[in-house]
Amino acid sequence: METMLGCLQFMVQEPHDYFAHSSSRQAAYRNLYSNAAQEQTEPLNIFSLSATRWLAIADCIERILSQYDVLKMHLTIVPDKAYSVWLLKEVYNDEKNRAYLLLLEPLLTDFKRVNNMFQGEDEDTLGIFEELQKLYNHLFARTLKLSVHRQHDEASLCDLDLVNLESIYLSVDEADFGSRFNDHINELHLAGEERMLLKQRWFGFLKACASDLQKRLPNTTSLVRKLRAISPSSVLGPNAMKTLKTLPKDVFSCSEHCIEEQAWHLRQVEDVNAHMPAIEFWTKIYAYRDVSGANSM
C-alpha cells in the first residue's frame, strides 16, 4: 500500500471511527440514507481496519463504495466543525480518490480470496499454487509487454527481474486499468497531467503487487512447481504426458508407455474432473474400481 496515496488509509479507516462513538451521527446518517432511495433502508456498517489483517481493507472498501455518494453527501451537509471531519469531507469530495478505491477493490478481493485458502483447514497445496499462479498471470497480463509473454513460459515468467527490468513493462497508457476506472476518470474530465499521475501511481502499485507475489511463488526448479504435473487440470489436460515427463524418472515405477496408458485410464473415471482439489481427486482415483473390482491405475 506504500505506493498508493497515504490519504487512502485515512479515507478507509476514518469513517468507522467517525460513526463508532456518536449515536447522533449514526442517526443522522441512517435518516439521510433511507431518504436517498437506496435498495436497503439501513446502511451497512463500515468495518474498522485490522492492524493484523491488512487484506481486510478489501471488505472496508467494498462497504464504502456501496454507499459512497451518501457518505459524501452526509459529510458535505454535516455541521460538525472538527478538523478530522473537515479533512474527511475534503478526501471524499476529491473524486480521484474514489477512482483509487475502484481500482483497489477487485484486486484486493482476489488477494483476500487466495489468502483465505492458505488459512483453510483442508489445505490443498497444489490448488493454492494454481490460484497464486493465476493471480500472478493476471497481474502480468495487465502490466507486461505481449512480446515478453511470447518469449517466456509460465515458469520462467516467475524468474524475471521485476524490479530492474523496466523494458519488460507496458507504457502507462498501454496498461489495463479496467473499465470501471476508465469510465470514472472519463466522467471527471481530468487534465492530462492529473490523469497521468493517477495512472502512474496505480501502475506502480500493480508492479509492487506482482513483485511481492513473485516472492511467494515457487521458482522454476521448485518441487511444488514440478508436482503441478500431477494436478487434476494437468493429468486430465491435453498435454498430460508432456508435463508428466518433467518429473524425475524415478517417481514412476513403470515405463513411459505404461504411464501414457494410465493417463488415458484417468479420463475414463466418471466422478472426477479437472477442477477438483488434488487430494480429493487422487483419493477417488486410489479408491476407483472397475466392474471386475480392479484398479487399472
C-alpha positions in Angstrom: 0.0 0.0 0.0 3.0 2.3 0.3 2.9 3.0 -3.4 -0.6 4.4 -3.2 -1.6 7.7 -1.6 -1.2 7.9 2.1 -4.7 9.5 2.5 -6.4 6.3 1.3 -5.8 4.6 4.6 -7.3 7.6 6.4 -10.2 7.5 3.9 -10.9 3.9 4.7 -10.3 3.9 8.4 -11.8 7.2 9.5 -15.5 6.7 8.5 -15.7 3.8 11.0 -14.1 5.9 13.8 -16.3 8.9 12.8 -19.5 6.9 13.4 -18.4 4.4 16.1 -18.6 6.8 19.1 -21.5 9.0 18.1 -25.1 7.9 18.1 -26.3 11.2 16.8 -24.0 10.9 13.7 -25.3 7.4 13.2 -28.9 8.5 13.4 -28.4 11.5 11.0 -26.7 9.2 8.5 -29.4 6.5 8.7 -32.0 9.1 8.1 -30.1 10.5 5.1 -29.5 7.0 3.8 -33.2 6.0 4.0 -34.2 9.2 2.1 -31.7 8.6 -0.7 -33.9 5.9 -2.3 -31.3 3.1 -1.6 -32.2 -0.5 -2.2 -31.6 -1.1 1.5 -33.3 1.1 4.1 -30.4 0.6 6.5 -26.8 1.4 5.6 -24.3 -1.5 6.1 -21.8 -0.9 8.9 -18.4 0.3 7.8 -15.7 -2.0 9.1 -12.7 -1.0 11.1 -9.3 -1.7 9.6 -7.4 -4.6 11.2 -3.9 -4.0 12.4 -3.0 -7.6 11.8 -5.1 -8.4 8.7 -4.3 -5.8 6.1 -6.3 -7.7 3.4 -9.4 -6.9 5.4 -9.2 -3.5 3.7 -10.9 -5.2 0.7 -14.1 -5.6 2.9 -13.8 -2.0 4.1 -13.5 -0.6 0.6 -16.4 -2.7 -0.7 -18.7 -1.3 2.0 -17.6 2.3 1.4 -18.1 2.1 -2.4 -21.6 0.7 -1.9 -22.6 3.9 -0.1 -20.0 6.4 -1.3 -22.4 9.0 -2.6 -24.5 9.1 0.6 -21.3 9.3 2.7 -20.1 12.2 0.6 -23.4 13.9 0.9 -23.5 13.4 4.7 -20.0 14.9 5.1 -20.9 17.8 3.0 -24.0 18.9 4.9 -22.9 17.9 8.5 -22.4 20.9 10.7 -19.5 19.3 12.6 -16.5 21.7 12.7 -13.9 19.1 13.9 -10.7 19.2 11.8 -10.9 15.4 11.2 -14.4 15.8 9.8 -13.3 18.6 7.5 -10.4 16.6 6.3 -12.6 13.5 5.7 -15.0 15.7 3.7 -12.1 17.0 1.5 -10.9 13.5 0.9 -14.3 12.2 -0.2 -15.0 15.3 -2.3 -11.9 14.5 -4.4 -13.3 12.0 -6.9 -9.8 10.9 -7.8 -9.8 9.1 -4.5 -12.9 7.2 -5.5 -11.0 6.1 -8.6 -8.3 4.6 -6.5 -10.9 2.7 -4.5 -12.5 1.4 -7.7 -9.1 0.1 -8.7 -8.2 -1.4 -5.4 -11.4 -3.2 -4.5 -11.4 -6.1 -7.1 -7.6 -6.7 -6.8 -7.6 -6.8 -3.0 -10.6 -9.1 -3.1 -8.7 -11.5 -5.2 -5.7 -11.3 -2.8 -8.0 -11.9 0.1 -9.6 -14.9 -1.6 -6.2 -16.6 -2.1 -5.0 -15.7 1.3 -8.1 -17.3 2.8 -7.1 -20.5 1.1 -3.8 -20.6 3.0 -5.8 -20.3 6.2 -8.2 -23.1 5.4 -8.3 -26.3 7.4 -8.3 -28.5 4.3 -5.2 -27.0 2.7 -4.8 -28.1 -0.9 -1.1 -27.1 -1.7 -1.4 -27.6 -5.5 -4.8 -25.8 -5.6 -3.3 -22.8 -3.7 -0.3 -22.8 -6.0 -2.7 -22.8 -9.0 -4.6 -19.8 -7.6 -1.4 -17.9 -6.8 -0.1 -18.5 -10.3 -3.4 -17.3 -11.9 -3.3 -14.1 -9.8 0.4 -13.6 -10.9 -0.6 -14.2 -14.5 -3.4 -11.7 -14.2 -1.1 -9.0 -12.9 1.4 -9.8 -15.8 -1.4 -9.6 -18.4 -2.1 -6.0 -17.2 1.5 -4.8 -17.0 3.9 -6.7 -19.2 4.5 -6.4 -22.9 3.0 -9.1 -25.1 6.4 -9.8 -26.5 7.6 -10.8 -23.0 4.8 -13.3 -22.7 5.7 -14.8 -26.0 9.3 -15.2 -25.1 8.7 -16.9 -21.7 6.8 -19.9 -20.4 4.8 -19.7 -17.2 7.7 -20.9 -15.1 10.4 -18.5 -16.5 8.0 -15.6 -16.1 8.3 -16.1 -12.4 12.0 -15.7 -12.5 12.0 -12.3 -14.3 13.7 -9.4 -12.5 10.6 -7.3 -12.0 12.5 -4.6 -10.1 15.3 -3.7 -12.5 14.0 -4.7 -16.0 11.9 -1.7 -16.8 11.9 -2.6 -20.5 9.6 -5.5 -19.9 6.7 -3.3 -18.9 4.0 -1.7 -21.0 3.8 2.1 -21.0 1.3 3.5 -18.6 -1.0 4.4 -21.5 -1.0 0.8 -22.7 -1.6 -0.8 -19.3 -5.0 -2.3 -18.5 -6.8 -0.3 -15.8 -10.2 -1.8 -16.2 -13.5 -0.4 -17.5 -14.8 0.9 -14.1 -11.7 3.1 -13.6 -11.7 4.3 -17.2 -15.4 5.2 -17.1 -15.0 7.1 -13.8 -12.0 9.2 -14.8 -13.6 9.9 -18.2 -16.5 11.4 -16.3 -14.2 13.6 -14.2 -12.7 15.2 -17.3 -9.3 15.4 -15.7 -6.4 17.4 -17.1 -3.7 15.4 -18.9 -1.2 15.7 -16.1 -3.7 14.7 -13.4 -4.9 11.7 -15.3 -1.3 10.6 -16.0 -0.3 11.0 -12.3 -3.3 8.9 -11.2 -2.4 6.1 -13.7 1.3 6.2 -12.8 0.5 5.7 -9.1 -1.8 2.8 -9.9 0.7 1.2 -12.3 3.3 1.4 -9.6 1.0 -0.4 -7.2 0.4 -3.2 -9.7 4.1 -3.6 -10.2 4.7 -3.7 -6.5 2.0 -6.4 -6.1 3.5 -8.5 -8.8 6.9 -8.3 -7.3 5.6 -9.2 -3.8 3.6 -12.1 -5.2 6.6 -13.4 -7.1 8.5 -13.9 -3.8 5.7 -16.3 -2.7 5.7 -18.4 -5.8 7.9 -21.4 -6.2 10.7 -20.8 -8.7 11.4 -22.9 -11.8 13.3 -25.7 -10.0 10.9 -25.9 -7.1 9.4 -29.4 -6.3 5.9 -27.8 -5.8 6.1 -26.4 -9.4 7.1 -29.8 -10.7 4.3 -31.5 -8.7 1.9 -29.4 -10.7 2.3 -32.1 -13.3 0.1 -34.3 -11.2 -2.6 -31.7 -10.6 -6.1 -32.7 -11.9 -6.1 -30.0 -14.5 -2.7 -31.2 -15.8 -3.2 -35.0 -15.8 -6.7 -34.6 -17.4 -5.5 -32.0 -19.9 -4.3 -32.3 -23.5 -0.6 -32.0 -22.6 -0.6 -34.5 -19.7 2.3 -36.6 -21.0 4.4 -33.5 -21.7 4.1 -32.3 -18.2 4.5 -35.7 -16.6 7.8 -36.1 -18.4 9.1 -33.1 -16.4 9.1 -35.2 -13.2 12.2 -37.3 -12.3 12.1 -40.7 -13.9 12.4 -42.5 -10.5 9.0 -41.0 -9.5 7.3 -43.7 -11.6 7.7 -47.5 -11.3 6.7 -48.3 -14.9 7.7 -47.4 -18.4 6.7 -44.2 -20.3 4.3 -46.3 -22.4 2.7 -47.6 -19.2 2.3 -44.0 -17.9 0.6 -42.9 -21.1 -1.8 -45.8 -20.8 -2.5 -44.9 -17.1 -3.1 -41.3 -18.1 -5.7 -42.5 -20.6 -7.4 -44.6 -17.9 -7.7 -41.5 -15.7 -10.0 -39.9 -18.2 -12.4 -42.8 -18.0 -13.2 -42.3 -14.4 -16.6 -40.6 -14.3 -16.8 -38.9 -10.9 -13.6 -36.8 -11.2 -12.9 -33.6 -13.0 -10.1 -31.1 -13.7 -11.4 -28.6 -11.2 -11.3 -30.9 -8.1 -8.8 -30.4 -5.3 -5.8 -32.6 -5.8 -6.2 -34.6 -2.6 -9.9 -35.3 -3.4 -9.0 -36.2 -7.0 -6.3 -38.7 -6.1 -8.2 -40.2 -3.2 -11.0 -41.0 -5.7 -8.5 -42.4 -8.2 -7.0 -44.6 -5.5 -10.4 -45.9 -4.4 -11.7 -46.5 -8.0 -12.6 -50.0 -9.1 -13.9 -51.1 -12.5 -16.7 -53.7 -13.0 -14.2 -56.5 -12.3 -13.2 -54.9 -9.0 -9.7 -54.0 -10.2 -7.9 -50.6 -10.2 -6.1 -50.3 -13.5 -4.1 -47.2 -12.4 
